[in-house]
Amino acid sequence: MLDKDILKKQIHQLEIKSNKLVNEIFAGQYQSVFKGQGIEFVEVREYQVGDDFRSIDHNATARYGKPYIKLFSQERELTVIFLIDISLSQNFGSADKLKSEVAAEVTALLAFSSLKNNDRVGMLSFTDKVEKIITPKKGKNTILRIINEILDSNSSGIKTSISTALKAINEIWRRKAVVFLISDFQDENYEKDLIITAKKHDLVCIKIEDNREKDLPKVGLIEMQDPETKETMIVDSSSVAELFKQKSKALNEKTDRIFKNAKVGIINLNTNESYVKPLIRFFKEREHRAGLR
């Protein structure tokens, strides 16, 4: 666990950074791509050129002898839930940041965007079991609790079970929500539950990986340890580097197929790179697709 003063400072700095990005870049884009749960009636007014004829109120039209339409506004309030993988594989990073630190920063950015739009925010953290649930609420304190849980988690599980998290959120939260699933997706047999969740909620998968998990350097004999099982072995990196790269590529291709089959939103992040550009790209692509519908 982190020293309390260090953790407090880290969370405060993250809050400042996130709010700056929200105000400068993300607030408008977030609101344009994540819609509320329905629409509410505003008023009836006289038809104008360019109005959608499908909005015509036939009762008012008959009463006044000329066309009138009903106006509605989008119900903005959302429930946003973060499913956060806090298994031991998240405590890895070959660059400046661990995967868990990237997860905390991205969560903070999206959560403060939600706060600006007066949405409720909650969290479910998981390993191979549900670790902690923070009930969706409005306000900054809930967001700070979520960030604290990611950066200073004290999980009892060590492995990863994405299905466990998906089944839990479907059982706990039955109304439609925006769900951000943040993990390295080093897991299997979760496709069915991913499809079910994507049909029930607005699901976005945020995959965080590290270059060293894809490309092993050729430096001779090295000791490797599985962060989840703690199993260690000595390998000749020069002879297994290509096999390691092929297996990593195959796993990534399989994960991409799973995402595609489930028709979920996808954001790919890397500990070696800024998460800002991939997030901007996701928002723009989603906004473009929404405009085509």
PLY file of the C-alpha trace (Angstrom):
ply
format ascii 1.0
element vertex 293
property float x
property float y
property float z
element edge 292
property int vertex1
property int vertex2
end_header
0.00 0.00 0.00
1.15 3.55 -0.72
2.12 6.02 1.97
-1.00 8.06 2.82
0.64 11.43 2.16
2.06 10.27 -1.17
-1.30 8.82 -2.18
-3.14 12.01 -1.20
-0.72 14.12 -3.24
-0.98 11.77 -6.22
-4.79 11.89 -6.18
-4.78 15.69 -5.86
-2.42 16.07 -8.83
-4.58 13.69 -10.84
-7.68 15.72 -10.01
-6.04 18.94 -11.22
-4.77 17.33 -14.43
-8.11 15.69 -15.21
-10.14 18.83 -14.65
-7.80 20.79 -16.91
-8.25 18.24 -19.71
-12.01 18.12 -19.17
-12.36 21.90 -19.39
-10.06 22.26 -22.39
-10.96 19.21 -24.47
-13.35 16.55 -23.27
-16.47 18.03 -21.67
-18.28 18.86 -24.92
-17.25 15.64 -26.65
-18.36 13.51 -23.71
-21.79 15.12 -23.70
-22.21 14.72 -27.46
-21.52 10.96 -27.57
-23.10 9.69 -24.35
-26.82 10.22 -24.30
-29.34 10.05 -21.47
-31.87 7.32 -20.82
-34.77 8.93 -22.65
-36.50 12.12 -23.72
-38.86 14.47 -21.96
-41.62 16.67 -23.38
-40.89 20.42 -23.46
-43.67 22.21 -25.39
-45.89 22.38 -28.47
-45.15 25.05 -31.06
-46.19 25.95 -34.59
-44.55 23.95 -37.39
-41.62 25.67 -39.14
-39.92 24.88 -42.44
-37.30 22.23 -41.83
-38.99 20.62 -38.82
-39.33 16.85 -38.80
-42.88 16.08 -39.97
-42.86 13.02 -37.72
-42.99 15.41 -34.73
-46.36 16.86 -35.77
-48.91 16.85 -32.95
-52.12 15.85 -34.73
-54.38 16.85 -31.84
-52.95 20.38 -31.65
-52.96 20.64 -35.45
-56.68 19.73 -35.60
-57.48 22.11 -32.75
-55.77 25.17 -34.20
-56.26 24.46 -37.90
-52.55 24.60 -38.76
-49.63 22.25 -38.12
-48.02 22.13 -34.67
-45.17 19.94 -33.47
-44.13 18.50 -30.13
-40.67 19.48 -28.85
-38.65 17.12 -26.69
-35.28 17.38 -25.02
-32.80 14.62 -24.29
-32.76 13.53 -20.67
-29.08 14.15 -19.94
-28.56 12.40 -16.65
-26.53 9.21 -16.96
-25.27 6.48 -14.71
-21.61 5.78 -15.43
-19.99 2.66 -13.97
-16.31 1.75 -14.13
-15.40 -1.95 -14.08
-11.76 -1.83 -13.00
-9.36 -4.77 -13.24
-7.10 -4.59 -10.16
-5.47 -8.01 -10.54
-1.72 -8.23 -10.02
-0.99 -8.00 -13.75
-2.01 -4.32 -13.51
1.06 -3.63 -11.37
3.31 -3.84 -14.42
4.86 -1.14 -16.55
8.14 -0.93 -18.41
7.91 2.84 -19.00
7.05 5.70 -16.64
3.68 4.34 -15.57
2.13 1.09 -14.41
-1.02 -0.16 -16.12
-2.89 0.59 -12.89
-1.71 4.22 -12.99
-2.92 4.63 -16.58
-6.25 3.09 -15.52
-6.52 5.60 -12.67
-5.78 8.58 -14.94
-8.24 7.53 -17.64
-10.92 6.80 -15.04
-10.34 10.21 -13.45
-10.66 11.98 -16.79
-13.88 10.21 -17.75
-15.32 10.49 -14.24
-14.71 14.25 -14.03
-16.28 14.61 -17.47
-19.30 12.81 -16.01
-19.27 15.11 -12.99
-19.39 18.17 -15.24
-22.55 16.75 -16.82
-24.13 15.98 -13.43
-24.06 12.21 -13.96
-23.93 9.53 -11.30
-20.63 7.65 -11.12
-19.88 4.27 -9.56
-17.31 1.50 -9.64
-16.88 -2.24 -9.39
-13.30 -3.43 -8.99
-12.41 -7.05 -9.66
-9.72 -9.71 -9.83
-10.96 -13.27 -10.14
-13.81 -12.10 -7.91
-15.61 -8.87 -7.11
-13.33 -6.85 -4.82
-15.23 -3.65 -4.10
-18.42 -1.89 -5.18
-18.95 1.87 -4.97
-22.62 2.70 -5.54
-23.22 5.25 -8.33
-23.63 8.73 -6.86
-23.12 12.33 -7.88
-20.24 14.43 -6.58
-16.48 14.70 -6.42
-16.05 12.60 -3.28
-17.26 9.47 -5.06
-14.75 10.02 -7.86
-11.88 10.49 -5.40
-12.88 7.23 -3.65
-12.76 5.43 -7.00
-9.31 6.80 -7.85
-8.06 5.84 -4.40
-9.31 2.28 -4.88
-7.44 1.91 -8.17
-4.14 3.37 -6.94
-4.14 1.77 -3.50
-6.18 -1.39 -3.91
-5.78 -4.17 -1.37
-7.25 -7.02 -3.39
-7.67 -10.50 -1.99
-7.72 -12.13 -5.43
-4.73 -12.28 -7.75
-5.93 -13.54 -11.13
-8.36 -12.01 -13.65
-11.96 -12.99 -14.38
-13.69 -10.54 -16.68
-16.82 -12.72 -16.76
-17.16 -12.39 -12.99
-17.24 -8.59 -13.27
-19.68 -8.60 -16.19
-22.09 -11.01 -14.54
-21.97 -8.98 -11.34
-22.76 -5.64 -12.99
-25.63 -7.17 -14.96
-27.09 -8.55 -11.76
-26.49 -5.48 -9.59
-27.38 -2.73 -12.06
-30.40 -3.64 -14.17
-31.10 -0.23 -15.71
-29.08 0.84 -18.74
-25.78 2.54 -17.87
-22.59 3.64 -19.57
-20.05 0.99 -18.54
-16.29 1.42 -18.98
-14.49 -1.93 -18.66
-10.80 -1.20 -18.01
-8.38 -4.13 -18.13
-5.42 -5.63 -19.97
-7.85 -8.41 -21.02
-5.35 -11.16 -20.25
-8.20 -13.59 -19.72
-10.29 -16.15 -21.57
-13.90 -17.33 -21.88
-15.59 -13.96 -21.33
-17.01 -13.37 -24.83
-20.55 -14.57 -24.02
-20.85 -12.29 -20.99
-19.36 -9.40 -22.97
-22.07 -9.77 -25.62
-24.81 -9.91 -22.97
-23.50 -6.79 -21.24
-23.13 -4.89 -24.52
-26.80 -5.53 -25.31
-27.90 -4.34 -21.89
-25.56 -1.38 -21.38
-23.54 1.12 -23.40
-20.28 -0.79 -23.02
-16.83 0.62 -23.80
-13.75 -1.60 -23.41
-10.52 0.19 -22.53
-7.56 -2.10 -23.09
-4.25 -1.16 -21.43
-1.09 -2.93 -22.51
2.66 -2.53 -22.21
5.25 -2.91 -24.97
7.24 -5.46 -22.97
4.22 -7.76 -23.03
4.36 -7.77 -26.82
8.07 -7.68 -27.59
10.67 -9.47 -25.47
14.19 -7.99 -25.75
16.95 -10.38 -26.88
19.32 -10.11 -23.91
20.13 -13.75 -23.17
19.08 -15.55 -19.98
16.49 -13.73 -17.90
14.23 -14.60 -14.99
10.54 -14.11 -15.73
7.68 -14.12 -13.25
3.95 -14.35 -13.84
2.59 -11.44 -11.74
-0.63 -13.32 -10.96
0.59 -16.87 -10.25
4.04 -15.78 -8.97
5.53 -18.65 -10.97
9.12 -17.91 -12.05
11.31 -19.43 -14.74
14.64 -18.83 -16.44
14.38 -18.40 -20.21
16.76 -17.62 -23.03
15.18 -14.46 -24.39
17.16 -14.68 -27.63
15.61 -18.02 -28.55
12.03 -17.40 -27.37
11.60 -13.75 -28.38
9.95 -14.55 -31.71
7.60 -17.15 -30.18
6.73 -14.68 -27.43
5.91 -12.03 -30.04
3.73 -14.43 -32.05
1.75 -15.52 -28.99
1.20 -11.91 -27.98
0.01 -11.05 -31.49
-2.37 -14.02 -31.53
-3.86 -13.00 -28.17
-4.37 -9.41 -29.36
-6.04 -10.58 -32.57
-8.34 -12.87 -30.58
-9.26 -10.02 -28.22
-10.00 -7.74 -31.18
-12.31 -10.40 -32.66
-14.14 -10.71 -29.35
-14.65 -6.94 -29.21
-15.87 -6.88 -32.79
-18.34 -9.74 -32.24
-19.72 -8.05 -29.13
-20.01 -4.71 -30.97
-18.52 -2.73 -28.11
-16.72 0.58 -28.08
-12.94 0.09 -28.01
-10.10 2.28 -26.74
-6.58 0.84 -26.97
-4.00 2.39 -24.62
-0.33 1.79 -23.93
1.71 2.60 -20.83
4.41 4.03 -23.13
2.12 6.57 -24.79
-0.28 9.38 -23.88
-3.91 8.32 -23.46
-5.24 11.71 -24.61
-5.04 11.15 -28.38
-6.69 7.68 -28.32
-9.54 9.10 -26.22
-10.02 12.06 -28.57
-10.01 9.68 -31.54
-12.63 7.48 -29.87
-14.92 10.43 -29.15
-14.61 11.80 -32.69
-15.25 8.43 -34.34
-18.24 7.76 -32.11
-19.63 11.24 -32.73
-19.22 10.69 -36.47
-21.05 7.34 -36.34
-23.85 8.90 -34.31
-24.23 11.60 -36.95
-24.60 8.98 -39.68
-27.49 7.24 -37.94
0 1
1 2
2 3
3 4
4 5
5 6
6 7
7 8
8 9
9 10
10 11
11 12
12 13
13 14
14 15
15 16
16 17
17 18
18 19
19 20
20 21
21 22
22 23
23 24
24 25
25 26
26 27
27 28
28 29
29 30
30 31
31 32
32 33
33 34
34 35
35 36
36 37
37 38
38 39
39 40
40 41
41 42
42 43
43 44
44 45
45 46
46 47
47 48
48 49
49 50
50 51
51 52
52 53
53 54
54 55
55 56
56 57
57 58
58 59
59 60
60 61
61 62
62 63
63 64
64 65
65 66
66 67
67 68
68 69
69 70
70 71
71 72
72 73
73 74
74 75
75 76
76 77
77 78
78 79
79 80
80 81
81 82
82 83
83 84
84 85
85 86
86 87
87 88
88 89
89 90
90 91
91 92
92 93
93 94
94 95
95 96
96 97
97 98
98 99
99 100
100 101
101 102
102 103
103 104
104 105
105 106
106 107
107 108
108 109
109 110
110 111
111 112
112 113
113 114
114 115
115 116
116 117
117 118
118 119
119 120
120 121
121 122
122 123
123 124
124 125
125 126
126 127
127 128
128 129
129 130
130 131
131 132
132 133
133 134
134 135
135 136
136 137
137 138
138 139
139 140
140 141
141 142
142 143
143 144
144 145
145 146
146 147
147 148
148 149
149 150
150 151
151 152
152 153
153 154
154 155
155 156
156 157
157 158
158 159
159 160
160 161
161 162
162 163
163 164
164 165
165 166
166 167
167 168
168 169
169 170
170 171
171 172
172 173
173 174
174 175
175 176
176 177
177 178
178 179
179 180
180 181
181 182
182 183
183 184
184 185
185 186
186 187
187 188
188 189
189 190
190 191
191 192
192 193
193 194
194 195
195 196
196 197
197 198
198 199
199 200
200 201
201 202
202 203
203 204
204 205
205 206
206 207
207 208
208 209
209 210
210 211
211 212
212 213
213 214
214 215
215 216
216 217
217 218
218 219
219 220
220 221
221 222
222 223
223 224
224 225
225 226
226 227
227 228
228 229
229 230
230 231
231 232
232 233
233 234
234 235
235 236
236 237
237 238
238 239
239 240
240 241
241 242
242 243
243 244
244 245
245 246
246 247
247 248
248 249
249 250
250 251
251 252
252 253
253 254
254 255
255 256
256 257
257 258
258 259
259 260
260 261
261 262
262 263
263 264
264 265
265 266
266 267
267 268
268 269
269 270
270 271
271 272
272 273
273 274
274 275
275 276
276 277
277 278
278 279
279 280
280 281
281 282
282 283
283 284
284 285
285 286
286 287
287 288
288 289
289 290
290 291
291 292
